Amino acid sequence: KSSKSTIIMSKRLLFESFKLPKVGKDQITLANRVVMAPMTRSRAIDNLPNDMIKTYYAQRATAGLIITEGTAPSKNGLGYARIPGCYTTQQVEGWRKVTDAVHSKGGKIFLQIMHCGRSSHHLNMPNGAVILAPSAVPIKGQMYTDQKQMQDFPVPKAMTSEDITTAIAEYADSAALAVESGGFDGVEIHGANGYLIDQFLNPSSNLRTDGYGGSAQGRIRFAIEVADAISKKIGNHRTGIRLSPFGAFNGMDGEYPGSKELFADLATEFSNLKLAYMHLMLGPPSASIDQVKSSVRKNFSGALILCGDYNVDKAEKALVNGECDLVAFGRPYLANPTLVEKMKTNAPLTEMNYALNFTPGAEGFTNFV
């Protein structure tokens, strides 16, 4: 490519720095508006972040913000084979090596806290762990386990009010460990893709008749209380949340009556909590998606991240039009650690071998053939 096109490309808004909302004198500045989206990679043997995971994130440190793979806040929060946790000393020590490596390259990194809820299997959990959900409604279908490969989803235990209080505390304690001991710049609450928070939001998985179910106001309560507990522990300027409007993954009802209003209400609530950002995982374009994007933008005063099949041109257009402040890229980051540099110079992107997406080794993770 000509140097002229590179100069024009590098002047784009996408590659300009961005400041997350400020609290007092404390403010997180991102080198650019490119976010590495959270992606489960299943390399954490024994649920521990290891040197391979350290290398993986350090390779991608030129992103304005890295959001890690979904990480369990407790043993009950585990779900998939080989996903990391952030609730033991050993796990936190492993994460500290990761954050030190990213920071040494000038990057910023948030831990995504993911309680899998009913999207789990006993074989993927340690002894004594319990599969919890708002209601005793299993996902139809199967989950992979290392021991017995594909297995039916079990029926989860419907959470008692004590279970709910405990889970909220686990989120907050995990966030505090991540920031205070693990060296993370902040945390992203996983409220998307059919995991525990989404299971509370969605009427197909939440059949409760107490204050955490029934009306939309009841179903959003758990999400709000988790966000409030975490932001009180680590600061709202270090707390973001990811949602997936109309997502049908993990047995969720996609678009249901009142769902558009529910996401608009959540944006107002998270704005009141002064969260640093909201991160929307968008499905195929539709009038409903457009409505939610605009209602969240209107109701939420913090930064907005959009994710969903963006390329450099679509991302730039969204930023210039004021649709969002940051754009997250998922799959392009799998085989292109230097995605920012490649996008700046219009370099071709390497294709990922998706057969290696969740395998335990370095191939397709830190090495590319």
Phi, psi and chi 1 to 4 in degrees:
 res  aa     phi    psi   chi1   chi2   chi3   chi4
   1 LYS       -  152.1  -57.4  -76.1  173.0 -175.4
   2 SER   -71.9  152.8   71.6      -      -      -
   3 SER   -65.0  -27.5   58.6      -      -      -
   4 LYS   -62.4  -44.4 -170.6  176.8  173.4 -170.8
   5 SER   -67.5  -32.7   73.2      -      -      -
   6 THR   -65.2  -41.0  -58.3      -      -      -
   7 ILE   -63.1  -44.8  -70.0  162.9      -      -
   8 ILE   -62.3  -44.4  -67.4  165.1      -      -
   9 MET   -60.5  -45.2 -175.3   65.5   86.2      -
  10 SER   -72.4  -13.8   63.6      -      -      -
  11 LYS   -82.5   -2.7  -80.1 -166.1 -175.6  -52.3
  12 ARG   -65.5  152.9  -71.0  177.6  170.1 -134.5
  13 LEU   -57.4  -34.9 -157.7   50.2      -      -
  14 LEU   -55.0  -30.7 -174.9   61.9      -      -
  15 PHE  -102.0   10.4  -54.1  120.3      -      -
  16 GLU   -91.0  153.8  -72.2 -174.9    8.4      -
  17 SER   -69.2  161.8   65.0      -      -      -
  18 PHE  -146.4  136.8 -179.5   77.4      -      -
  19 LYS  -102.3  125.2  -68.8 -179.3 -169.6  -56.5
  20 LEU   -70.4  159.7  -72.0  172.9      -      -
  21 PRO   -54.1  144.8  -27.2   34.3      -      -
  22 LYS   -94.5  145.4 -170.6  174.7 -179.1  178.3
  23 VAL  -128.6  116.0  170.4      -      -      -
  24 GLY    59.7 -126.1      -      -      -      -
  25 LYS   -96.7   -0.2  -69.3 -177.6  177.3  174.7
  26 ASP   -88.6  119.2 -149.1   -7.9      -      -
  27 GLN  -148.5  138.6 -171.7  164.9   35.6      -
  28 ILE   -99.4  121.4  -63.1  166.5      -      -
  29 THR  -105.3  126.7  -58.2      -      -      -
  30 LEU   -97.8  140.2  -50.1  178.9      -      -
  31 ALA   -67.0  -26.2      -      -      -      -
  32 ASN  -156.3 -179.9   54.0   62.9      -      -
  33 ARG   -99.6   16.2  -66.7  167.4 -175.0 -109.2
  34 VAL   -90.5  125.8  175.3      -      -      -
  35 VAL  -112.0  133.5  175.1      -      -      -
  36 MET   -83.5  117.1  176.8 -177.8  167.9      -
  37 ALA   -69.2  152.1      -      -      -      -
  38 PRO   -70.3  133.5   24.5  -31.1      -      -
  39 MET  -143.2  123.5  -68.9  176.2  -73.6      -
  40 THR   -63.7  131.2  -68.0      -      -      -
  41 ARG  -126.2   -9.2  -58.4  -56.2  -47.8  -84.4
  42 SER    55.8   45.0  -65.5      -      -      -
  43 ARG  -110.8    1.1 -100.1   68.6  176.4 -164.5
  44 ALA   -89.2   83.8      -      -      -      -
  45 ILE   -60.0  134.7  -50.0  -60.0      -      -
  46 ASP    58.6   25.9  -62.7  -33.3      -      -
  47 ASN    62.6   26.7  -49.1  116.4      -      -
  48 LEU  -112.0  131.6  -70.6  169.7      -      -
  49 PRO   -64.9  133.3   -8.1   18.9      -      -
  50 ASN  -123.5 -176.0   49.2   40.4      -      -
  51 ASP   -64.8  -31.7  -76.3  -12.9      -      -
  52 MET   -64.8  -40.3 -170.3  164.2   55.6      -
  53 ILE   -67.5  -37.6  -70.2  172.4      -      -
  54 LYS   -59.0  -47.6  176.0 -174.4   81.4  172.7
  55 THR   -61.2  -43.2  -59.3      -      -      -
  56 TYR   -57.0  -50.2  169.4   74.7      -      -
  57 TYR   -72.8  -36.5  -72.7  115.7      -      -
  58 ALA   -62.6  -35.8      -      -      -      -
  59 GLN   -61.3  -25.3  -74.3  173.4  -22.1      -
  60 ARG  -108.9   19.4  -70.1  154.8  179.4   79.4
  61 ALA   -70.2   -9.2      -      -      -      -
  62 THR   -81.5   -5.4   53.7      -      -      -
  63 ALA   -60.6  146.3      -      -      -      -
  64 GLY   -57.7  -42.4      -      -      -      -
  65 LEU  -143.7  128.3  175.9   63.0      -      -
  66 ILE   -95.8  132.3  -68.1  172.7      -      -
  67 ILE  -111.4  123.5  -56.5  166.0      -      -
  68 THR   -69.3  170.6   71.3      -      -      -
  69 GLU   -57.7  156.9   62.1 -146.6  -81.6      -
  70 GLY   -59.4  130.0      -      -      -      -
  71 THR  -127.3  130.3  -60.3      -      -      -
  72 ALA   -73.9  138.8      -      -      -      -
  73 PRO   -85.8   -5.0   31.2  -32.9      -      -
  74 SER  -167.3  168.6   65.6      -      -      -
  75 LYS   -65.0  -30.0   64.0 -176.4 -178.2 -179.4
  76 ASN   -68.8  -18.6  -69.7  -14.6      -      -
  77 GLY   -86.1   -8.4      -      -      -      -
  78 LEU   -68.9  154.9  -67.9  166.0      -      -
  79 GLY  -146.8  -63.0      -      -      -      -
  80 TYR   -85.2  162.3  -63.3  104.0      -      -
  81 ALA   -63.7  137.0      -      -      -      -
  82 ARG    60.8   36.7  -67.7  171.5  -93.6  107.3
  83 ILE   -97.2  150.1   67.4  167.5      -      -
  84 PRO   -78.5  162.5   25.8  -29.6      -      -
  85 GLY  -120.0  172.1      -      -      -      -
  86 CYS  -143.7   69.7 -173.9      -      -      -
  87 TYR  -147.0   -3.0   53.2   89.9      -      -
  88 THR  -120.0  160.6   70.1      -      -      -
  89 THR   -58.3  -43.8  -56.1      -      -      -
  90 GLN   -63.2  -41.7 -148.7 -179.2  -12.4      -
  91 GLN   -62.9  -45.0  -71.9  165.9  -15.8      -
  92 VAL   -64.7  -38.3  174.1      -      -      -
  93 GLU   -63.0  -39.0  -74.6  168.5   -5.8      -
  94 GLY   -63.9  -43.0      -      -      -      -
  95 TRP   -65.4  -34.1  -79.0  123.5      -      -
  96 ARG   -60.7  -37.6 -175.3   75.9 -156.5 -153.6
  97 LYS   -64.1  -37.3  -68.4  178.3 -175.9  172.0
  98 VAL   -64.8  -51.2  173.3      -      -      -
  99 THR   -66.7  -37.3   60.8      -      -      -
 100 ASP   -60.6  -42.0  -76.2  -10.9      -      -
 101 ALA   -65.1  -42.2      -      -      -      -
 102 VAL   -67.6  -43.8  169.2      -      -      -
 103 HIS   -66.5  -33.3  -69.6  146.3      -      -
 104 SER   -65.9  -19.7   73.6      -      -      -
 105 LYS  -101.0   10.3  -66.9 -169.2  164.2 -165.8
 106 GLY    84.6   11.9      -      -      -      -
 107 GLY   -89.7  171.3      -      -      -      -
 108 LYS  -124.7  143.4  -66.7  -75.5 -167.0  -70.6
 109 ILE  -144.2  129.6 -177.5  165.7      -      -
 110 PHE  -108.7  142.2  -86.5   37.4      -      -
 111 LEU   -86.5  128.2  179.4   77.6      -      -
 112 GLN   -88.2  119.8 -167.5 -164.7   56.8      -
 113 ILE   -94.4  118.7  -58.9 -177.4      -      -
 114 MET  -126.0  111.7  171.4  175.7   79.2      -
 115 HIS   -94.8  117.2 -167.9  -54.1      -      -
 116 CYS   -73.2  -21.0  -69.4      -      -      -
 117 GLY    59.0 -128.3      -      -      -      -
 118 ARG   -75.6  -11.5   68.5  178.0 -172.5  167.5
 119 SER   -83.4   69.6 -177.4      -      -      -
 120 SER  -156.4  173.4 -173.4      -      -      -
 121 HIS  -148.4  143.8 -165.6  -79.9      -      -
 122 HIS   -54.9  -33.9  -59.2  -68.4      -      -
 123 LEU   -68.3  -19.4  -69.1  175.2      -      -
 124 ASN   -95.5    9.0  -68.1  -22.6      -      -
 125 MET  -126.6  155.7  -53.9  169.2   93.2      -
 126 PRO   -74.5  167.1   24.9  -29.3      -      -
 127 ASN   -58.6  140.5  -71.2  -24.4      -      -
 128 GLY    90.4  -10.7      -      -      -      -
 129 ALA   -78.7  150.7      -      -      -      -
 130 VAL  -123.8  135.8 -177.1      -      -      -
 131 ILE   -83.1  116.9  -60.9  173.0      -      -
 132 LEU  -114.4  153.4  -61.5  169.8      -      -
 133 ALA  -159.5  166.0      -      -      -      -
 134 PRO   -57.5  -38.1  -17.9   25.5      -      -
 135 SER  -140.0  161.8  -56.2      -      -      -
 136 ALA   -82.0   59.3      -      -      -      -
 137 VAL  -117.4  112.6 -178.4      -      -      -
 138 PRO   -78.5  159.2   29.3  -31.6      -      -
 139 ILE   -75.8  137.8  -59.4  173.4      -      -
 140 LYS   -77.0  128.1  -68.1 -175.2  178.9   75.0
 141 GLY   125.7 -164.0      -      -      -      -
 142 GLN  -131.9  159.4  -65.5 -170.8  -45.7      -
 143 MET  -126.8  146.4  167.4  172.2  -96.5      -
 144 TYR   -77.3  136.2  174.5   82.0      -      -
 145 THR  -127.8  146.1   67.4      -      -      -
 146 ASP   -65.0  -33.8  -80.5  -26.8      -      -
 147 GLN   -75.8  -44.2  -60.9   91.8  -35.9      -
 148 LYS  -128.3   19.7  -65.1 -172.9  175.6  178.4
 149 GLN    54.5 -131.9  -74.9   65.4   60.6      -
 150 MET   -74.8  129.7  -60.0  -53.6  -69.7      -
 151 GLN  -134.1  148.0  -65.5  -69.8  -56.6      -
 152 ASP   -61.7  144.2  -70.9  -12.5      -      -
 153 PHE   -63.7  132.0  -79.0  105.2      -      -
 154 PRO   -75.1  164.6  -10.1   24.5      -      -
 155 VAL   -76.5  123.3  177.1      -      -      -
 156 PRO   -78.0  162.8   30.3  -33.7      -      -
 157 LYS   -82.2  128.6  178.5 -162.4  171.6 -158.3
 158 ALA   -67.4  128.5      -      -      -      -
 159 MET   -69.6  134.7  -67.4  168.5   82.0      -
 160 THR   -80.6  171.8   62.7      -      -      -
 161 SER   -63.2  -32.6   54.7      -      -      -
 162 GLU   -66.0  -41.4  -68.9   79.5   10.8      -
 163 ASP   -59.4  -39.6  -69.7  -28.6      -      -
 164 ILE   -65.8  -46.8  -70.8  174.5      -      -
 165 THR   -59.1  -43.3  -57.5      -      -      -
 166 THR   -63.4  -45.5  -60.1      -      -      -
 167 ALA   -62.1  -41.7      -      -      -      -
 168 ILE   -61.4  -43.2  -68.0  167.5      -      -
 169 ALA   -64.0  -37.0      -      -      -      -
 170 GLU   -64.0  -42.7  -73.2  171.9  -11.0      -
 171 TYR   -56.9  -49.4  -85.3  101.3      -      -
 172 ALA   -66.7  -41.7      -      -      -      -
 173 ASP   -66.2  -39.9  -69.3  -15.8      -      -
 174 SER   -63.4  -42.1 -178.4      -      -      -
 175 ALA   -61.7  -43.2      -      -      -      -
 176 ALA   -63.6  -43.7      -      -      -      -
 177 LEU   -59.2  -44.4  -80.8  174.6      -      -
 178 ALA   -59.3  -45.4      -      -      -      -
 179 VAL   -83.2  -47.0  170.7      -      -      -
 180 GLU   -76.4  -38.4  -69.5  160.7   17.6      -
 181 SER  -109.7  -34.0  -54.4      -      -      -
 182 GLY   -83.5  -11.0      -      -      -      -
 183 GLY    79.2   11.2      -      -      -      -
 184 PHE   -71.4  150.1  -77.9   96.9      -      -
 185 ASP   -76.1  -19.1  -62.0  -67.7      -      -
 186 GLY   175.0 -172.9      -      -      -      -
 187 VAL  -133.4  150.5  -54.7      -      -      -
 188 GLU  -110.8  126.3  174.6  174.6  -75.3      -
 189 ILE   -81.1  126.9  -57.8  157.8      -      -
 190 HIS   -83.9  102.5 -161.5  -16.1      -      -
 191 GLY  -110.7   19.1      -      -      -      -
 192 ALA  -117.4 -179.4      -      -      -      -
 193 ASN    56.1   27.9  -59.8  118.3      -      -
 194 GLY    77.5   18.5      -      -      -      -
 195 TYR   -90.1 -171.9  -59.4  110.7      -      -
 196 LEU   -52.9  -48.3 -173.9   60.4      -      -
 197 ILE   -63.5  -42.6  -71.5  172.5      -      -
 198 ASP   -64.6  -32.8 -154.1   13.4      -      -
 199 GLN   -64.3  -32.4  -70.3  160.2   28.9      -
 200 PHE   -72.8  -38.3  -89.2   92.3      -      -
 201 LEU   -67.1  -33.4  -61.3  178.0      -      -
 202 ASN   -93.5  126.3 -157.5  -65.2      -      -
 203 PRO   -66.5  -15.9   20.0  -28.2      -      -
 204 SER   -76.8  -25.0   68.0      -      -      -
 205 SER  -108.7  -15.1   46.4      -      -      -
 206 ASN  -110.8  101.6 -175.7  -13.1      -      -
 207 LEU  -107.9   18.5  -49.0  179.8      -      -
 208 ARG   -67.7  154.2  -59.2  178.6   73.8   90.7
 209 THR  -117.8    7.3   53.6      -      -      -
 210 ASP   -94.3 -160.5   64.0   -1.3      -      -
 211 GLY   -71.3   -4.9      -      -      -      -
 212 TYR  -106.9   13.5  -71.1   94.1      -      -
 213 GLY  -146.3 -165.2      -      -      -      -
 214 GLY    76.7 -110.1      -      -      -      -
 215 SER   -67.4  164.4   68.1      -      -      -
 216 ALA   -57.0  -38.0      -      -      -      -
 217 GLN   -59.8  -38.2 -135.6   43.5   43.2      -
 218 GLY   -71.5  -41.7      -      -      -      -
 219 ARG   -70.5  -25.5  -64.1 -162.5  -44.1  -83.6
 220 ILE   -87.8   -7.3   66.4  175.5      -      -
 221 ARG   -60.6  -43.9 -179.6  177.7  166.6 -169.9
 222 PHE   -60.5  -45.8 -176.6   71.5      -      -
 223 ALA   -57.9  -44.2      -      -      -      -
 224 ILE   -67.1  -41.7  -65.5  159.9      -      -
 225 GLU   -69.1  -35.1  -70.6 -176.4    0.2      -
 226 VAL   -64.0  -48.1  168.4      -      -      -
 227 ALA   -61.6  -40.4      -      -      -      -
 228 ASP   -65.1  -45.5 -172.4   38.1      -      -
 229 ALA   -63.8  -42.1      -      -      -      -
 230 ILE   -67.5  -46.1  -72.5  178.5      -      -
 231 SER   -66.4  -29.6   54.4      -      -      -
 232 LYS   -67.9  -30.9  -78.8 -166.6  168.5   87.8
 233 LYS   -80.0  -42.5  -83.3  -90.7  175.6  111.6
 234 ILE  -117.7   -6.1   64.0  169.1      -      -
 235 GLY   100.6  134.4      -      -      -      -
 236 ASN   -65.6  -25.8   35.8   22.7      -      -
 237 HIS   -72.1   -8.1   62.7  -60.6      -      -
 238 ARG  -110.9   11.3  -63.6 -170.6 -176.3  -80.6
 239 THR  -122.4  123.2  -52.4      -      -      -
 240 GLY  -124.4  171.1      -      -      -      -
 241 ILE  -142.9  142.3 -171.3  160.7      -      -
 242 ARG  -110.0  134.0 -170.0  179.9 -143.6 -141.2
 243 LEU  -128.5  156.1  -57.9  171.1      -      -
 244 SER  -129.4   81.5   52.1      -      -      -
 245 PRO   -55.1  128.5  -21.9   31.7      -      -
 246 PHE    66.5   14.0  -39.8  127.9      -      -
 247 GLY   -70.0  138.1      -      -      -      -
 248 ALA  -108.8    8.4      -      -      -      -
 249 PHE   -65.9  149.4 -171.1   61.6      -      -
 250 ASN    58.5   37.9  -85.1  -35.2      -      -
 251 GLY    75.4   19.4      -      -      -      -
 252 MET   -78.0  149.9  -65.1  -73.1   95.2      -
 253 ASP   -72.7  128.2  -86.4   -3.0      -      -
 254 GLY   -64.3  -94.3      -      -      -      -
 255 GLU   -96.1  124.0 -165.4  171.7  -14.4      -
 256 TYR  -127.4  163.1   49.4   86.0      -      -
 257 PRO   -56.2  127.7  -24.6   33.0      -      -
 258 GLY    87.5   -0.9      -      -      -      -
 259 SER   -67.8  -36.3   52.4      -      -      -
 260 LYS   -62.4  -41.9  -69.9 -165.5  -77.2  -76.9
 261 GLU   -68.5  -35.3  -66.9   74.4   16.3      -
 262 LEU   -60.1  -44.8  178.2  136.9      -      -
 263 PHE   -69.6  -34.6  -70.1  105.3      -      -
 264 ALA   -64.2  -41.3      -      -      -      -
 265 ASP   -66.3  -40.5  -70.2  -12.9      -      -
 266 LEU   -59.9  -41.1  -82.5  171.6      -      -
 267 ALA   -60.3  -40.7      -      -      -      -
 268 THR   -63.5  -45.7  -59.3      -      -      -
 269 GLU   -63.1  -43.9  -64.5  -75.4   -6.9      -
 270 PHE   -70.5  -28.0  -65.3  142.8      -      -
 271 SER   -67.1  -42.3 -161.9      -      -      -
 272 ASN   -61.1  -33.5  -67.0  -20.3      -      -
 273 LEU   -80.2   -5.5  -70.2  176.4      -      -
 274 LYS    56.9   43.3  -63.8 -173.5  164.0   55.3
 275 LEU   -64.5  151.6  -63.2 -165.6      -      -
 276 ALA   -63.3  -43.0      -      -      -      -
 277 TYR  -155.8  159.7   71.0   73.9      -      -
 278 MET  -114.3  142.7  -74.6 -178.1   70.2      -
 279 HIS  -125.8  113.7 -179.8 -179.3      -      -
 280 LEU  -102.4  122.7  -62.0 -175.2      -      -
 281 MET   -90.3  112.3  171.7   71.5 -158.6      -
 282 LEU  -100.4  135.4  -56.0  173.9      -      -
 283 GLY   -84.2 -161.6      -      -      -      -
 284 PRO   -56.4  145.2  -20.9   30.5      -      -
 285 PRO   -56.2  139.7  -21.3   30.3      -      -
 286 SER  -160.3  166.3   69.5      -      -      -
 287 ALA   -61.5  -38.1      -      -      -      -
 288 SER   -65.4  -42.6  -65.3      -      -      -
 289 ILE   -61.5  -44.8  -72.5  -78.8      -      -
 290 ASP   -59.0  -40.6  -72.6  -15.9      -      -
 291 GLN   -64.7  -43.3 -167.2  175.9  -35.5      -
 292 VAL   -67.4  -42.6  167.6      -      -      -
 293 LYS   -55.4  -46.0  -84.5 -162.4  -55.0 -169.7
 294 SER   -73.7  -34.5   62.3      -      -      -
 295 SER   -70.9  -37.1   68.1      -      -      -
 296 VAL   -66.2  -43.9  167.6      -      -      -
 297 ARG   -59.7  -40.0 -168.6   63.7  162.5  154.4
 298 LYS   -72.1  -42.0  179.2  165.2  149.1  -86.0
 299 ASN   -87.7  -18.7  -65.9   -2.2      -      -
 300 PHE  -107.9  126.9 -177.9   65.7      -      -
 301 SER   -89.3  -14.5   58.6      -      -      -
 302 GLY   -81.4 -167.4      -      -      -      -
 303 ALA   -75.7  149.4      -      -      -      -
 304 LEU  -119.1  127.3  179.7   59.4      -      -
 305 ILE  -106.2  132.0  -55.1  173.8      -      -
 306 LEU  -112.7  142.8  -65.5 -177.9      -      -
 307 CYS  -139.8  138.1 -178.7      -      -      -
 308 GLY   147.6   90.1      -      -      -      -
 309 ASP    57.2   36.9  -78.7  -21.9      -      -
 310 TYR   -84.0  142.1  -78.7   90.7      -      -
 311 ASN  -114.0 -177.0   58.6   26.0      -      -
 312 VAL   -61.2  -39.2   68.3      -      -      -
 313 ASP   -71.5  -44.5  -67.7  -35.8      -      -
 314 LYS   -63.7  -38.5  -78.2 -172.3 -162.8  165.2
 315 ALA   -64.2  -45.6      -      -      -      -
 316 GLU   -62.4  -41.3 -174.9   66.2   15.8      -
 317 LYS   -62.3  -44.0 -172.3  177.4  174.2 -169.5
 318 ALA   -61.9  -39.4      -      -      -      -
 319 LEU   -69.6  -47.0  -67.3  168.3      -      -
 320 VAL   -62.4  -37.4  169.6      -      -      -
 321 ASN   -77.9   -4.3  -70.0  -14.5      -      -
 322 GLY    75.6   17.1      -      -      -      -
 323 GLU   -69.0  -28.1  -71.1  175.1   45.8      -
 324 CYS  -157.7  175.4   59.3      -      -      -
 325 ASP  -107.0  -26.6  -57.5  -67.5      -      -
 326 LEU  -141.5  153.2  -57.7  157.8      -      -
 327 VAL  -126.7  130.7  178.0      -      -      -
 328 ALA   -98.8  139.2      -      -      -      -
 329 PHE  -120.1  128.1  -63.3   82.3      -      -
 330 GLY  -103.9  -85.9      -      -      -      -
 331 ARG   -53.1  -38.6  -79.8  168.4  -63.5 -170.2
 332 PRO   -57.7  -26.0  -23.9   33.0      -      -
 333 TYR   -77.4  -15.7 -103.9  117.2      -      -
 334 LEU   -59.7  -50.3  -65.6  173.1      -      -
 335 ALA  -111.6    9.4      -      -      -      -
 336 ASN  -132.0   75.7  -61.2  -80.8      -      -
 337 PRO   -56.7  -33.7  -19.2   27.2      -      -
 338 THR   -97.2   45.4   57.1      -      -      -
 339 LEU   -56.0  -41.9 -177.8   65.6      -      -
 340 VAL   -58.6  -48.4  171.4      -      -      -
 341 GLU   -65.1  -39.0  -68.4   70.9   18.7      -
 342 LYS   -64.9  -41.3  -77.0 -171.0  170.6 -174.8
 343 MET   -67.6  -37.7  -69.6 -165.2  -61.4      -
 344 LYS   -62.6  -35.5  -84.9 -175.9 -177.3  174.9
 345 THR  -103.3    6.9   57.6      -      -      -
 346 ASN    60.5   27.0 -107.5  -25.8      -      -
 347 ALA   -72.5  148.8      -      -      -      -
 348 PRO   -66.4  146.5   19.0  -27.2      -      -
 349 LEU   -91.4  142.5  -60.8 -173.5      -      -
 350 THR   -75.8  137.7  -54.7      -      -      -
 351 GLU   -81.1  140.5  -81.0  -63.2  -52.6      -
 352 MET   -84.5  140.8  174.8   62.7 -177.3      -
 353 ASN   -87.5   98.5  176.6   -3.0      -      -
 354 TYR   -66.3  -16.2  -72.7  102.6      -      -
 355 ALA   -64.0  -20.7      -      -      -      -
 356 LEU  -100.2   11.0  -60.0  173.2      -      -
 357 ASN   -61.3  -42.6 -146.6    9.0      -      -
 358 PHE  -120.3   15.3  -55.3  113.9      -      -
 359 THR   -76.6  157.3   49.1      -      -      -
 360 PRO   -73.0  -21.1  -10.6   22.0      -      -
 361 GLY   -89.8 -173.3      -      -      -      -
 362 ALA   -76.1  -26.1      -      -      -      -
 363 GLU   -62.2  131.1  -65.5  -55.5  -33.2      -
 364 GLY    74.7    7.6      -      -      -      -
 365 PHE  -122.2  -67.6 -173.4   58.7      -      -
 366 THR  -108.4  -15.7   54.0      -      -      -
 367 ASN  -118.1  145.0  -60.4  -17.3      -      -
 368 PHE  -130.6  130.0  -54.5   97.1      -      -
 369 VAL   -95.5      - -178.3      -      -      -
